[in-house]
Amino acid sequence: MLAESFTEVAPVLEADRIALGSGTDYDAAYFDRFFARVKPILERRLTSAMSGVAAIVAGAWEQGGRPDLPLDPRRPVRKKRNP
């Protein structure tokens, strides 16, 4: 993971340099420009992380003897409402 992540350092730093341009403020416009350039990197890294976590959970379940999983949650999940 570290070696794979390291390959993204230069493109992220370049995106930062371009997004900042000649400015000095990390304002909303900066973040819009920065995100436009790093979005593909972010999506790849998040997808990789989710796949990795899923593999770890599935592996632990397999090593644990594939126990039955409860179909009903133990407690209700409540959604927060925005005020």
N, C-alpha and C positions, 0 to 999 in steps of 0.2 A: 504494500500500500504506500509506503513512504517513497519508494523509487518511482512508482506510478504517479504519485502526487507531485513529485519533484519536476516531472516533465511539464507541469502546468504553471510553474513559477514564472517563467519568462513571459508567456502570454498574458498572465494576470497582471504582472508589473507593467507590461506594455499597455494594457487596457487602462490601467490607472494613469499612466503618463499621458495617454491620449485624452482620457476623460477630463483630466485636470487642465490640460492645455497650458495656456499662459496664466490661468487663474490661480488663486490661492485659497479658495473656499471649497470645502466639501459640502456643497449644498445639494438641494434636490436635483438640480440640472446635472451636476456631476454624477450623482448616483444613477440617474436615467441613462446617461451616456456610458457609464461604467457597466451597468447591468446589461445593456444592449450588446456589449462585446463579450462579457463573461457568461451570459446565459447558457450557451452550449456546454461550456466547461462545467458549470454548476449542475446542469441536468445530467451530464455523464457521471459526475462524481456522486450525486445523490442516488442515481440508479444503481451504481456500483455498490454504494453503501447499503442500500436496501436489499440487494441481492446477497451481499455478504452476511447481513444479519439474518436473513431468511435461511441461508445455508447453515448457519450456526444453530439456530433454533431447531431446524429439521434434523440436523445431526444429533443434537442433544435428545430430541424426542426418540430418534432411532436407537441411540445408545441406552436410553431409559426403558427400552422394551416396548415401544409404541403404545403407551398407556392410552386408554380411552380419554377423550377430551370432552368436558361438559359442553352440552349444546346451549344451555341457558346460562347467561352471565350470573355471577354470584350477587352482583348489585346492579341496580339500574344505572345506565349511563345518561347523564343529564347534559343537555346542551345549554351553554351560557347564552343569554340574550344580551345583545348590545343595548345600552340605555338610550 
